[in-house]
Amino acid sequence: MAVRVVMAALALALAGCASSPHESSAAPTSLGLPHVSTALFIEPNDNPELPALVPPGVLNSPAPRAPADAAPLLETAEMILVVDVGAEGEVRNVMVATSTRVRDLDRAALDALRQWRFAPTEHEGSAVAVRVRVRVAFEMRGR
C-alpha cells in the first residue's frame, strides 16, 4: 500500500507537480492590472488522519482576475485560502485563512479557486478527500 503512495508521488514528481508546491501566475494586462501568482501547499495539521502528503496535482487552475478598480489600492496583497478537495479532485469548500483586506481581491480569489480541479489523492489504494492551502499574491509590477 505504501508502495502505491510512493509510486503516485513519483509519477507526480516526474510530471512536475510533486517535488515543489504548485505555482502558477497570470500576467498583468495592458490595463495595469496586478500580476497574480499562486502556490499550493499543505500544513502539517491539515490532514491529521493521513500521513504526510504531497499536495495533489492541479489539473485546472484559472487564475484570479483582479478587478480593474482594485489595482490602484495596492502594491502587493497576499492571502491564504484553505481548500477542501473531494476524493474525485473537486473543490468542495474554500475558506479564507488570511485576507488581503481588499474585499474585491478576496472575492476574485475565492471565485477562481472554486473552479480549480485537482488530481485525486490516494491513500492505501483509495481516493481520499484532502485539505490544501493556496497562497494567492496580487502584485503591481513596475511601481
Residue pairs with C-beta under 8 A, 6 or more apart in sequence:
1 124
1 125
4 122
4 124
4 125
5 51
5 122
5 123
5 124
8 122
9 18
9 54
10 18
12 18
12 54
12 57
12 119
13 19
13 54
15 57
17 55
17 57
17 58
17 119
18 54
18 55
18 57
21 39
21 40
21 41
21 55
22 38
22 39
22 40
22 55
22 57
22 58
22 61
23 37
23 38
23 39
23 40
24 37
24 38
24 58
24 61
24 63
25 35
25 36
25 37
25 38
25 63
26 35
26 36
26 37
26 63
26 64
26 65
27 35
28 34
28 35
28 141
31 68
31 71
32 71
32 140
33 65
33 66
33 68
33 71
34 66
34 70
34 71
34 74
34 77
34 138
34 139
34 140
34 141
35 138
35 139
35 140
35 141
36 63
36 64
36 65
36 66
36 136
36 137
36 138
36 139
37 136
37 137
37 139
38 61
38 63
38 64
38 134
38 135
38 136
38 137
39 134
39 135
40 55
40 58
40 132
40 133
40 134
41 55
41 132
41 133
41 134
41 135
42 53
42 54
42 55
42 130
42 131
42 132
42 133
43 133
44 52
46 82
46 130
46 131
46 132
46 133
47 53
47 130
47 131
50 123
50 128
50 130
51 123
53 121
53 123
53 130
55 132
56 85
56 89
56 118
56 119
56 120
56 121
56 130
56 132
57 118
57 119
58 116
58 117
58 118
58 119
59 89
59 117
59 118
59 119
60 115
60 116
60 117
61 116
61 117
62 112
62 115
62 116
63 112
64 105
64 108
64 109
64 111
64 112
64 113
64 136
64 138
65 108
65 112
66 104
66 105
66 108
66 138
67 104
67 105
67 108
69 104
70 102
70 104
70 105
70 108
70 138
71 140
73 102
74 100
74 102
74 105
74 138
74 140
75 139
75 140
75 143
76 137
76 138
76 139
76 140
77 100
77 101
77 102
77 105
77 137
77 138
77 139
78 98
78 100
78 135
78 136
78 137
78 138
79 96
79 97
79 98
79 99
79 100
79 105
79 106
79 109
79 135
79 136
80 96
80 97
80 98
80 133
80 134
80 135
80 136
81 94
81 95
81 96
81 97
81 109
81 110
81 113
81 133
81 134
81 136
82 94
82 95
82 96
82 97
82 131
82 132
82 133
83 91
83 93
83 94
83 95
83 113
83 116
83 131
83 132
83 133
83 134
84 91
84 92
84 93
84 94
84 129
84 130
84 131
85 91
85 92
85 118
85 121
85 129
85 130
85 131
85 132
86 92
86 129
87 120
87 121
87 126
87 127
87 128
87 129
88 120
88 127
89 117
89 118
89 119
89 120
89 121
90 117
90 118
91 113
91 114
91 115
91 116
91 117
91 118
92 129
94 110
94 113
94 114
96 106
96 110
97 133
99 106
100 106
100 109
100 136
100 138
105 138
109 136
113 134
113 136
118 132
120 127
121 127
121 128
121 129
121 130
122 128
